[in-house]
Each structure stands twice: as C-alpha cells, then as structure tokens.
Amino acid sequence: MRGPSPEELLLETARLAYHFHWPLDTILDLEHPDRRLFLAEASALAVQEGIHAIPGSHELGPEG
C-alpha cells in the first residue's frame, strides 16, 4: 500500500481535526491505515447524525 500524497494527507488531517478535535501531532502519529479507519468512522457518525458525508470520503477504499 502506498502512503498518501501531500494533498491527501492534508485533507485527511483536516477531516480528522474537524470531526474529532485532535491535535495535529496526534493525527500525524497515526499510521495511514489507522487514519483511514478513523476517517471511515467519522463518515459513518456524520451520516448517523444527519450531517452530509465528509467531502472526499468516497475516495476511502481498501487500497487507500
């Protein structure tokens, strides 16, 4: 599995910071697959709460 591009990393970091209010160092310390799992959970929570899906969440796939 390849790591995220700098643009993808920025978007992933922004989404996690927005939804979970985590500090930057906590988010950047996550391994890429773990970040993807938390992004998927954030999307699921947003849907359950009636919030629009996280922009770009359709890009989340097993290959990441």
Distance bins in CASP14 RR format, pairs under 12 A and 6 or more apart:
PFRMAT RR
TARGET T0000
AUTHOR 0000-0000-0000
RMODE 2
METHOD distances of the structure
MODEL  1
1 31 0 0 0 0 0 1 0 0 0 0 0
1 32 1 0 0 1 0 0 0 0 0 0 0
1 33 1 0 0 1 0 0 0 0 0 0 0
1 36 0 0 0 0 1 0 0 0 0 0 0
1 61 0 0 0 0 0 1 0 0 0 0 0
1 62 0 0 0 0 1 0 0 0 0 0 0
1 63 1 0 0 1 0 0 0 0 0 0 0
1 64 1 0 0 1 0 0 0 0 0 0 0
2 8 0 0 0 0 0 1 0 0 0 0 0
2 9 0 0 0 0 0 1 0 0 0 0 0
2 32 0 0 0 0 1 0 0 0 0 0 0
2 33 0 0 0 0 0 1 0 0 0 0 0
2 63 0 0 0 0 1 0 0 0 0 0 0
2 64 1 0 0 1 0 0 0 0 0 0 0
3 9 0 0 0 0 1 0 0 0 0 0 0
3 12 0 0 0 0 0 1 0 0 0 0 0
3 31 0 0 0 0 1 0 0 0 0 0 0
3 32 1 0 1 0 0 0 0 0 0 0 0
3 33 0 0 0 0 1 0 0 0 0 0 0
3 35 0 0 0 0 1 0 0 0 0 0 0
3 36 0 0 0 0 0 1 0 0 0 0 0
3 63 0 0 0 0 0 1 0 0 0 0 0
3 64 1 0 0 1 0 0 0 0 0 0 0
4 10 0 0 0 0 1 0 0 0 0 0 0
4 11 0 0 0 0 1 0 0 0 0 0 0
4 12 1 0 0 1 0 0 0 0 0 0 0
4 13 0 0 0 0 1 0 0 0 0 0 0
4 15 0 0 0 0 0 1 0 0 0 0 0
4 28 0 0 0 0 0 1 0 0 0 0 0
4 30 0 0 0 0 0 1 0 0 0 0 0
4 31 0 0 0 0 0 1 0 0 0 0 0
4 32 1 0 0 1 0 0 0 0 0 0 0
4 33 0 0 0 0 0 1 0 0 0 0 0
4 35 0 0 0 0 1 0 0 0 0 0 0
4 36 0 0 0 0 1 0 0 0 0 0 0
4 39 0 0 0 0 0 1 0 0 0 0 0
4 59 0 0 0 0 0 1 0 0 0 0 0
4 60 0 0 0 0 0 1 0 0 0 0 0
4 63 0 0 0 0 0 1 0 0 0 0 0
4 64 1 0 0 1 0 0 0 0 0 0 0
5 11 0 0 0 0 1 0 0 0 0 0 0
5 12 0 0 0 0 0 1 0 0 0 0 0
5 32 0 0 0 0 0 1 0 0 0 0 0
5 59 0 0 0 0 0 1 0 0 0 0 0
5 64 0 0 0 0 0 1 0 0 0 0 0
6 12 0 0 0 0 0 1 0 0 0 0 0
6 13 0 0 0 0 0 1 0 0 0 0 0
7 13 0 0 0 0 0 1 0 0 0 0 0
7 14 0 0 0 0 0 1 0 0 0 0 0
7 56 0 0 0 0 0 1 0 0 0 0 0
7 59 0 0 0 0 0 1 0 0 0 0 0
8 14 0 0 0 0 0 1 0 0 0 0 0
8 15 0 0 0 0 0 1 0 0 0 0 0
8 32 0 0 0 0 1 0 0 0 0 0 0
8 35 0 0 0 0 1 0 0 0 0 0 0
8 36 0 0 0 0 0 1 0 0 0 0 0
8 39 0 0 0 0 0 1 0 0 0 0 0
8 56 0 0 0 0 1 0 0 0 0 0 0
8 59 1 0 0 1 0 0 0 0 0 0 0
8 60 0 0 0 0 0 1 0 0 0 0 0
8 64 0 0 0 0 1 0 0 0 0 0 0
9 15 0 0 0 0 0 1 0 0 0 0 0
9 16 0 0 0 0 0 1 0 0 0 0 0
9 24 0 0 0 0 0 1 0 0 0 0 0
9 27 0 0 0 0 1 0 0 0 0 0 0
9 28 0 0 0 0 1 0 0 0 0 0 0
9 30 0 0 0 0 0 1 0 0 0 0 0
9 32 0 0 0 0 1 0 0 0 0 0 0
9 35 0 0 0 0 1 0 0 0 0 0 0
9 36 0 0 0 0 0 1 0 0 0 0 0
9 39 0 0 0 0 0 1 0 0 0 0 0
9 64 0 0 0 0 0 1 0 0 0 0 0
10 16 0 0 0 0 0 1 0 0 0 0 0
10 17 0 0 0 0 0 1 0 0 0 0 0
10 24 0 0 0 0 0 1 0 0 0 0 0
10 27 0 0 0 0 0 1 0 0 0 0 0
10 28 0 0 0 0 0 1 0 0 0 0 0
11 17 0 0 0 0 0 1 0 0 0 0 0
11 18 0 0 0 0 0 1 0 0 0 0 0
11 27 0 0 0 0 0 1 0 0 0 0 0
11 35 0 0 0 0 0 1 0 0 0 0 0
11 39 0 0 0 0 1 0 0 0 0 0 0
11 54 0 0 0 0 1 0 0 0 0 0 0
11 55 0 0 0 0 1 0 0 0 0 0 0
11 56 1 0 0 1 0 0 0 0 0 0 0
11 57 0 0 0 0 0 1 0 0 0 0 0
11 59 0 0 0 0 1 0 0 0 0 0 0
11 60 0 0 0 0 0 1 0 0 0 0 0
12 18 0 0 0 0 0 1 0 0 0 0 0
12 19 0 0 0 0 0 1 0 0 0 0 0
12 20 0 0 0 0 0 1 0 0 0 0 0
12 22 0 0 0 0 0 1 0 0 0 0 0
12 24 0 0 0 0 0 1 0 0 0 0 0
12 27 1 0 0 1 0 0 0 0 0 0 0
12 28 0 0 0 0 1 0 0 0 0 0 0
12 30 0 0 0 0 1 0 0 0 0 0 0
12 31 0 0 0 0 0 1 0 0 0 0 0
12 32 0 0 0 0 1 0 0 0 0 0 0
12 33 0 0 0 0 0 1 0 0 0 0 0
12 34 0 0 0 0 0 1 0 0 0 0 0
12 35 1 0 1 0 0 0 0 0 0 0 0
12 36 1 0 0 1 0 0 0 0 0 0 0
12 37 0 0 0 0 0 1 0 0 0 0 0
12 38 0 0 0 0 1 0 0 0 0 0 0
12 39 1 0 0 1 0 0 0 0 0 0 0
12 40 0 0 0 0 0 1 0 0 0 0 0
12 42 0 0 0 0 0 1 0 0 0 0 0
12 43 0 0 0 0 0 1 0 0 0 0 0
12 54 0 0 0 0 0 1 0 0 0 0 0
12 55 0 0 0 0 0 1 0 0 0 0 0
12 56 0 0 0 0 1 0 0 0 0 0 0
12 57 0 0 0 0 0 1 0 0 0 0 0
12 59 0 0 0 0 1 0 0 0 0 0 0
12 60 0 0 0 0 1 0 0 0 0 0 0
12 64 0 0 0 0 1 0 0 0 0 0 0
13 19 0 0 0 0 0 1 0 0 0 0 0
13 20 0 0 0 0 0 1 0 0 0 0 0
13 22 0 0 0 0 1 0 0 0 0 0 0
13 23 0 0 0 0 0 1 0 0 0 0 0
13 24 1 0 0 1 0 0 0 0 0 0 0
13 25 0 0 0 0 0 1 0 0 0 0 0
13 26 0 0 0 0 0 1 0 0 0 0 0
13 27 1 0 1 0 0 0 0 0 0 0 0
13 28 1 0 0 1 0 0 0 0 0 0 0
13 29 0 0 0 0 0 1 0 0 0 0 0
13 30 0 0 0 0 1 0 0 0 0 0 0
13 32 0 0 0 0 0 1 0 0 0 0 0
13 35 0 0 0 0 1 0 0 0 0 0 0
13 38 0 0 0 0 0 1 0 0 0 0 0
13 39 0 0 0 0 0 1 0 0 0 0 0
14 20 0 0 0 0 0 1 0 0 0 0 0
14 22 0 0 0 0 0 1 0 0 0 0 0
14 24 0 0 0 0 0 1 0 0 0 0 0
14 27 0 0 0 0 1 0 0 0 0 0 0
14 35 0 0 0 0 0 1 0 0 0 0 0
14 39 0 0 0 0 0 1 0 0 0 0 0
14 42 0 0 0 0 0 1 0 0 0 0 0
14 54 0 0 0 0 1 0 0 0 0 0 0
14 55 0 0 0 0 1 0 0 0 0 0 0
14 56 0 0 0 0 0 1 0 0 0 0 0
15 21 0 0 0 0 0 1 0 0 0 0 0
15 22 0 0 0 0 0 1 0 0 0 0 0
15 27 0 0 0 0 1 0 0 0 0 0 0
15 35 0 0 0 0 1 0 0 0 0 0 0
15 36 0 0 0 0 0 1 0 0 0 0 0
15 38 0 0 0 0 1 0 0 0 0 0 0
15 39 1 0 1 0 0 0 0 0 0 0 0
15 40 0 0 0 0 0 1 0 0 0 0 0
15 41 0 0 0 0 0 1 0 0 0 0 0
15 42 1 0 0 1 0 0 0 0 0 0 0
15 43 0 0 0 0 1 0 0 0 0 0 0
15 45 0 0 0 0 0 1 0 0 0 0 0
15 46 0 0 0 0 1 0 0 0 0 0 0
15 53 0 0 0 0 0 1 0 0 0 0 0
15 54 1 0 1 0 0 0 0 0 0 0 0
15 55 0 0 0 0 1 0 0 0 0 0 0
15 56 0 0 0 0 1 0 0 0 0 0 0
15 57 1 0 0 1 0 0 0 0 0 0 0
15 59 0 0 0 0 0 1 0 0 0 0 0
15 60 0 0 0 0 1 0 0 0 0 0 0
16 22 1 0 1 0 0 0 0 0 0 0 0
16 23 0 0 0 0 0 1 0 0 0 0 0
16 24 0 0 0 0 1 0 0 0 0 0 0
16 26 0 0 0 0 1 0 0 0 0 0 0
16 27 1 0 1 0 0 0 0 0 0 0 0
16 28 0 0 0 0 1 0 0 0 0 0 0
16 29 0 0 0 0 0 1 0 0 0 0 0
16 30 0 0 0 0 1 0 0 0 0 0 0
16 34 0 0 0 0 0 1 0 0 0 0 0
16 35 1 0 0 1 0 0 0 0 0 0 0
16 36 0 0 0 0 0 1 0 0 0 0 0
16 37 0 0 0 0 0 1 0 0 0 0 0
16 38 1 0 1 0 0 0 0 0 0 0 0
16 39 1 0 0 1 0 0 0 0 0 0 0
16 40 0 0 0 0 0 1 0 0 0 0 0
16 41 0 0 0 0 1 0 0 0 0 0 0
16 42 1 0 0 1 0 0 0 0 0 0 0
16 43 0 0 0 0 0 1 0 0 0 0 0
16 54 0 0 0 0 1 0 0 0 0 0 0
16 57 0 0 0 0 0 1 0 0 0 0 0
17 23 1 0 0 1 0 0 0 0 0 0 0
17 24 1 0 0 1 0 0 0 0 0 0 0
17 25 0 0 0 0 0 1 0 0 0 0 0
17 26 0 0 0 0 1 0 0 0 0 0 0
17 27 1 0 0 1 0 0 0 0 0 0 0
17 28 0 0 0 0 0 1 0 0 0 0 0
17 30 0 0 0 0 0 1 0 0 0 0 0
17 35 0 0 0 0 0 1 0 0 0 0 0
17 38 0 0 0 0 0 1 0 0 0 0 0
17 39 0 0 0 0 0 1 0 0 0 0 0
17 42 0 0 0 0 0 1 0 0 0 0 0
18 27 0 0 0 0 0 1 0 0 0 0 0
18 38 0 0 0 0 0 1 0 0 0 0 0
18 39 0 0 0 0 0 1 0 0 0 0 0
18 42 0 0 0 0 1 0 0 0 0 0 0
18 45 0 0 0 0 0 1 0 0 0 0 0
18 46 0 0 0 0 0 1 0 0 0 0 0
18 51 0 0 0 0 0 1 0 0 0 0 0
18 54 0 0 0 0 1 0 0 0 0 0 0
18 55 0 0 0 0 0 1 0 0 0 0 0
19 27 0 0 0 0 0 1 0 0 0 0 0
19 38 0 0 0 0 1 0 0 0 0 0 0
19 39 0 0 0 0 1 0 0 0 0 0 0
19 40 0 0 0 0 0 1 0 0 0 0 0
19 41 0 0 0 0 1 0 0 0 0 0 0
19 42 1 0 1 0 0 0 0 0 0 0 0
19 43 0 0 0 0 1 0 0 0 0 0 0
19 44 0 0 0 0 0 1 0 0 0 0 0
19 45 1 0 0 1 0 0 0 0 0 0 0
19 46 1 0 0 1 0 0 0 0 0 0 0
19 49 0 0 0 0 0 1 0 0 0 0 0
19 51 0 0 0 0 1 0 0 0 0 0 0
19 53 0 0 0 0 0 1 0 0 0 0 0
19 54 1 0 0 1 0 0 0 0 0 0 0
19 55 0 0 0 0 0 1 0 0 0 0 0
19 57 0 0 0 0 0 1 0 0 0 0 0
20 26 0 0 0 0 1 0 0 0 0 0 0
20 27 0 0 0 0 1 0 0 0 0 0 0
20 30 0 0 0 0 0 1 0 0 0 0 0
20 35 0 0 0 0 0 1 0 0 0 0 0
20 38 1 0 0 1 0 0 0 0 0 0 0
20 39 0 0 0 0 1 0 0 0 0 0 0
20 41 0 0 0 0 1 0 0 0 0 0 0
20 42 1 0 0 1 0 0 0 0 0 0 0
20 45 0 0 0 0 1 0 0 0 0 0 0
20 46 0 0 0 0 0 1 0 0 0 0 0
20 54 0 0 0 0 0 1 0 0 0 0 0
21 27 0 0 0 0 0 1 0 0 0 0 0
21 42 0 0 0 0 0 1 0 0 0 0 0
22 28 0 0 0 0 1 0 0 0 0 0 0
22 29 0 0 0 0 1 0 0 0 0 0 0
22 30 0 0 0 0 1 0 0 0 0 0 0
22 35 0 0 0 0 0 1 0 0 0 0 0
22 38 0 0 0 0 1 0 0 0 0 0 0
22 42 0 0 0 0 0 1 0 0 0 0 0
23 29 0 0 0 0 1 0 0 0 0 0 0
23 30 0 0 0 0 0 1 0 0 0 0 0
24 30 0 0 0 0 0 1 0 0 0 0 0
26 34 0 0 0 0 0 1 0 0 0 0 0
26 35 0 0 0 0 0 1 0 0 0 0 0
26 38 0 0 0 0 0 1 0 0 0 0 0
27 34 0 0 0 0 0 1 0 0 0 0 0
27 35 1 0 0 1 0 0 0 0 0 0 0
27 38 0 0 0 0 1 0 0 0 0 0 0
27 39 0 0 0 0 0 1 0 0 0 0 0
27 42 0 0 0 0 0 1 0 0 0 0 0
28 34 0 0 0 0 0 1 0 0 0 0 0
28 35 0 0 0 0 1 0 0 0 0 0 0
29 35 0 0 0 0 1 0 0 0 0 0 0
30 36 0 0 0 0 1 0 0 0 0 0 0
30 37 0 0 0 0 1 0 0 0 0 0 0
30 38 1 0 0 1 0 0 0 0 0 0 0
30 39 0 0 0 0 0 1 0 0 0 0 0
31 37 0 0 0 0 1 0 0 0 0 0 0
31 38 0 0 0 0 0 1 0 0 0 0 0
32 38 0 0 0 0 0 1 0 0 0 0 0
32 39 0 0 0 0 0 1 0 0 0 0 0
32 60 0 0 0 0 0 1 0 0 0 0 0
32 61 0 0 0 0 0 1 0 0 0 0 0
32 63 0 0 0 0 0 1 0 0 0 0 0
32 64 1 0 0 1 0 0 0 0 0 0 0
33 39 0 0 0 0 0 1 0 0 0 0 0
33 40 0 0 0 0 0 1 0 0 0 0 0
33 60 0 0 0 0 0 1 0 0 0 0 0
33 61 0 0 0 0 0 1 0 0 0 0 0
33 62 0 0 0 0 1 0 0 0 0 0 0
33 63 0 0 0 0 0 1 0 0 0 0 0
33 64 0 0 0 0 1 0 0 0 0 0 0
34 40 0 0 0 0 0 1 0 0 0 0 0
34 41 0 0 0 0 0 1 0 0 0 0 0
34 64 0 0 0 0 0 1 0 0 0 0 0
35 41 0 0 0 0 0 1 0 0 0 0 0
35 42 0 0 0 0 0 1 0 0 0 0 0
35 60 0 0 0 0 1 0 0 0 0 0 0
35 64 0 0 0 0 1 0 0 0 0 0 0
36 42 0 0 0 0 0 1 0 0 0 0 0
36 43 0 0 0 0 0 1 0 0 0 0 0
36 57 0 0 0 0 0 1 0 0 0 0 0
36 59 0 0 0 0 1 0 0 0 0 0 0
36 60 1 0 1 0 0 0 0 0 0 0 0
36 61 1 0 0 1 0 0 0 0 0 0 0
36 62 0 0 0 0 1 0 0 0 0 0 0
36 63 0 0 0 0 1 0 0 0 0 0 0
36 64 1 0 1 0 0 0 0 0 0 0 0
37 43 0 0 0 0 0 1 0 0 0 0 0
37 44 0 0 0 0 0 1 0 0 0 0 0
37 60 0 0 0 0 1 0 0 0 0 0 0
37 61 0 0 0 0 0 1 0 0 0 0 0
37 62 0 0 0 0 0 1 0 0 0 0 0
37 64 0 0 0 0 0 1 0 0 0 0 0
38 44 0 0 0 0 0 1 0 0 0 0 0
38 45 0 0 0 0 0 1 0 0 0 0 0
38 54 0 0 0 0 0 1 0 0 0 0 0
38 57 0 0 0 0 0 1 0 0 0 0 0
38 60 0 0 0 0 0 1 0 0 0 0 0
39 45 0 0 0 0 0 1 0 0 0 0 0
39 46 0 0 0 0 0 1 0 0 0 0 0
39 53 0 0 0 0 0 1 0 0 0 0 0
39 54 1 0 0 1 0 0 0 0 0 0 0
39 55 0 0 0 0 0 1 0 0 0 0 0
39 56 0 0 0 0 1 0 0 0 0 0 0
39 57 1 0 0 1 0 0 0 0 0 0 0
39 58 0 0 0 0 0 1 0 0 0 0 0
39 59 0 0 0 0 1 0 0 0 0 0 0
39 60 1 0 1 0 0 0 0 0 0 0 0
39 61 0 0 0 0 1 0 0 0 0 0 0
39 64 0 0 0 0 1 0 0 0 0 0 0
40 46 0 0 0 0 0 1 0 0 0 0 0
40 47 0 0 0 0 0 1 0 0 0 0 0
40 53 0 0 0 0 0 1 0 0 0 0 0
40 54 0 0 0 0 1 0 0 0 0 0 0
40 56 0 0 0 0 0 1 0 0 0 0 0
40 57 1 0 0 1 0 0 0 0 0 0 0
40 58 0 0 0 0 0 1 0 0 0 0 0
40 59 0 0 0 0 0 1 0 0 0 0 0
40 60 1 0 1 0 0 0 0 0 0 0 0
40 61 0 0 0 0 1 0 0 0 0 0 0
40 62 0 0 0 0 0 1 0 0 0 0 0
40 64 0 0 0 0 0 1 0 0 0 0 0
41 47 0 0 0 0 0 1 0 0 0 0 0
41 48 0 0 0 0 0 1 0 0 0 0 0
41 54 0 0 0 0 0 1 0 0 0 0 0
41 57 0 0 0 0 0 1 0 0 0 0 0
41 60 0 0 0 0 0 1 0 0 0 0 0
42 48 0 0 0 0 0 1 0 0 0 0 0
42 49 0 0 0 0 0 1 0 0 0 0 0
42 51 0 0 0 0 1 0 0 0 0 0 0
42 53 0 0 0 0 1 0 0 0 0 0 0
42 54 1 0 1 0 0 0 0 0 0 0 0
42 55 0 0 0 0 0 1 0 0 0 0 0
42 56 0 0 0 0 0 1 0 0 0 0 0
42 57 1 0 0 1 0 0 0 0 0 0 0
42 60 0 0 0 0 0 1 0 0 0 0 0
43 49 0 0 0 0 0 1 0 0 0 0 0
43 50 0 0 0 0 0 1 0 0 0 0 0
43 51 0 0 0 0 1 0 0 0 0 0 0
43 52 0 0 0 0 0 1 0 0 0 0 0
43 53 1 0 1 0 0 0 0 0 0 0 0
43 54 1 0 1 0 0 0 0 0 0 0 0
43 55 0 0 0 0 0 1 0 0 0 0 0
43 56 0 0 0 0 1 0 0 0 0 0 0
43 57 1 0 1 0 0 0 0 0 0 0 0
43 58 0 0 0 0 1 0 0 0 0 0 0
43 59 0 0 0 0 0 1 0 0 0 0 0
43 60 1 0 0 1 0 0 0 0 0 0 0
43 61 0 0 0 0 0 1 0 0 0 0 0
44 50 0 0 0 0 0 1 0 0 0 0 0
44 51 0 0 0 0 0 1 0 0 0 0 0
44 53 0 0 0 0 1 0 0 0 0 0 0
44 54 0 0 0 0 1 0 0 0 0 0 0
44 57 0 0 0 0 1 0 0 0 0 0 0
44 60 0 0 0 0 0 1 0 0 0 0 0
45 51 0 0 0 0 1 0 0 0 0 0 0
45 53 0 0 0 0 0 1 0 0 0 0 0
45 54 0 0 0 0 1 0 0 0 0 0 0
45 57 0 0 0 0 0 1 0 0 0 0 0
46 52 1 0 0 1 0 0 0 0 0 0 0
46 53 1 0 0 1 0 0 0 0 0 0 0
46 54 1 0 1 0 0 0 0 0 0 0 0
46 55 0 0 0 0 0 1 0 0 0 0 0
46 56 0 0 0 0 0 1 0 0 0 0 0
46 57 0 0 0 0 1 0 0 0 0 0 0
47 53 1 0 0 1 0 0 0 0 0 0 0
47 54 0 0 0 0 1 0 0 0 0 0 0
47 57 0 0 0 0 1 0 0 0 0 0 0
51 57 0 0 0 0 0 1 0 0 0 0 0
53 59 0 0 0 0 0 1 0 0 0 0 0
53 60 0 0 0 0 0 1 0 0 0 0 0
54 60 0 0 0 0 1 0 0 0 0 0 0
56 64 0 0 0 0 0 1 0 0 0 0 0
57 64 0 0 0 0 0 1 0 0 0 0 0
58 64 0 0 0 0 0 1 0 0 0 0 0
END
